[in-house]
Amino acid sequence: MIQRPRYLNKLIDKQEIRPFTKIQDSFVIQSGAAKRKENRGGSMNREETSVIRKEASVGREALDGNEALVSQRIIQYAEELAPVSRERRRDFHRYPEMAWYEMRTSAIIAKILTELGYEVLTGRQVCLEGARVGLPAEEQLRKHAEQVLRQGAPAEYLTEDMKEGYTGVIGILRCGEGPVVGLRFDIDALGLAEDETPQHRPYTEGFNSRNPGWMHGCGHDGHTVMGLGTAEVLMKIRDELHGTVKLIFQPGEEGAKGARAIVAHGHLDDVDYFAGTHVAPDDGSDDGDVTPGSWGSLASSRYDVYFHGQTAHAGGFPEKGRSAIVAAANAVLNLTAIPRHSEGITRVNVGTIRGGTGRNVIPDEAMIQMEVRGGTTDIIRYMDEEARRVCQAAAQLNGCTCEMISQGTSDSQESDVDFLEWIAGILEKDLPHLRVSSVHNARNWASEDISLMMNRVQEHGGKATYMRSVTHMASAQHTTAFDFDEKVLTEGIETFSVIVYELLRKQQERPV
């Protein structure tokens, strides 16, 4: 059962609002003539949402004093940003960029944060040199750098480092003595060809991808906008904050490429409280607007594996050849035969195999793209070692050599329960128009390199959580028809802003 927050009980006792009423699968908060009804397949329009946001603040000043005034301001500022947030999201959606290509995105973020008054880090200040993996060819980066200028990237913020694939931005807001709060927003897109049918809203409304083969098919355009909106709100309430905020706009989440280089640079070493979010479908396990924590993301290792053999005429002198394709095929079969681990979940997959030049030529080159995953860091270490052993053995068996190039890694992930429960409480108190999911700590099923950031914070005694921002979706994530209800942008901005405010305000009760 969803428990009514104490704040709403006070309003009910004062007869300023009537209680929750359950109608089938919907929950309705009735307040005067306004009604808010949300179910897992629908959403409100902006006017309805605005009415509820205003009515949710009735009586807050008398109940909570200055704290209520600040939370009201956060709600107001986020709502005022709604048209800007929508346009920003559609601009990022129109020009998606995959890992290490996020030049236009990074330049725009840097421009906005600089103009807001943040201390801004870019390029090699964000990602440690030598720590990036899965890099595109220099020529491809150079061509994209030329292209983004034609697509409206602010030239004065497109640094030489960005042109070399050092993407990502960190905005820092220093507000005197106090804790350090880190927030992470991933900014990269997927390698998908976006749907171009009349049923797809981005296509019919003119903000579908202009970069062929690339698409924001996972919601990172929305995450980026949540980060920028949060930056604006926090700057407006900075006089109420006591501590430091780091807004981390991370490149290369897809494929687990980007977080490691940021962690290696030391940006998480002084963070006391850390939070991130991901949009999640409203037809899944989450029954609220916000799920304050999650756990169980699988640790992962991803490789491009190159097999090198010796060419020969397949009919004339086959004994002189060493088939790289046969070596790769042996690796594929034996990777899938790795014994599973008794202590937890394991996964293995070979996604592509390429090689050869013709049917009558023994191929000297072949390549597979593969990954292994595990439920814990120890299990992924086992899977990683076994994958390396299998690939090397397959090469040697066929007289070939093998080269394995890492394309990204992630750890297993657990949110701090005391921190996520604290977040659930402050959301119920400060944002009563948003429903907190009945299961506060939901299980994840994939892999996420935010785990590297969370684990670094937790290693030195800090608290971390990975939330879910629940929204209606037109199609599943990582599909060509993906789209989401843009009201989640405002809700995400509100959520992050109140978390930071409650952590950095005076006389606060923080999670231990």
Buried (B, 14 or more C-beta within 10 A) or exposed (E): EBEEBEBBEBBBEEEBBEEBEEEEEBBBBBBEEBBBBBEBEEBBEBEBBBBBBBBBBBBBEEBBEEBBBBBBBBBBBBBBBBEBBBEBBBBBBBBBBBBBBBBBBBBBBBBBBBEBEBEBBBBBBBBBEEEBBBBBEEEEBBEBBEBBBEBEBBEEBBBEBBBBBBBBBBBBBBBEEBBBBBBBBBBBBBEBEBBEEEEBBBBEEEBBBEBEEBBBBBBBBBBBBBBBBBBBBBBBBBEBBBBBBBBBBBBBBBBBBBBBBBBBBEBBEBBBBBBBBBBBBBEBBBBBBBBBBBBBBBBBBBBBBBBBBBBBEBEEEEEEBBBBBBBBBBBBEBBEEBEEBEEBBBBBEBEEBEBBEEEEBBBBBBBBBBBBBBBBEBBBEBBBEBBBEBBBBBBEEBBBBBBBEBBBBBBBBBBBBEBBBBBBBBBBBBBBBBBBBEBBBBEBEBBBBBBBBBBBBBEEEBBBBBBBBBBBBBBEBEBBBBBBBBBBBBBBBBBBBBBBBBBBBEEBEBBE
